[in-house]
């Protein structure tokens, strides 16, 4: 089973990201579930959502405490919430930021993980370019597809197109495709340098 935990703030599409990821998994014939966990339900409050993907039926319903992958949609949470809690040693991390992991104060933490599985990406800027607003969720799902291979970009695009109006789907698709290409390039570069 592949488990994903998504951290962000209310209004950033954290819940929608988990739902889209589960739909993308269904598009590929997998079993999936997505659900959120709210603190105070207001814009700007920390929000966590979860997605599980497996080749067989998923019976567990608990929050994901030991994720295989983390998406952090808002880097201001990095030192406010234990976003990395329970992350598996071979885990993947995708952080929405134009700053490097070192600039985010994570240089020491990063040393115990595989470099090519930990990335920052300016997903909000990509979303702003294609949507006119900084909603990074769809872009980050494109990045997750490139980083992990757990779902394909085609499946992410199909999930986006099934969820949004034609105009919003086009912008989200473009942001997801741009983020996919950017992350794929960074992963290949890291592997080539290893």
Protein Blocks (a to p, Z undefined) as FASTA:
>chain_A
ZZddddddehilmmmmmmmmmmmmmmnopacddddddfbdcehiacdddddddfbdcfbf
cdcfbdfbdcdfblklmmmbcfkgoiafkbccddddfbdfklnopmmmmmmpcfklgccd
dfklmmmmmnopacfklmmmmmmmmmnomacfklmmmmmmmmmcfklmmmmmmmmmmmmm
mmmmmmmmmmmmZZ
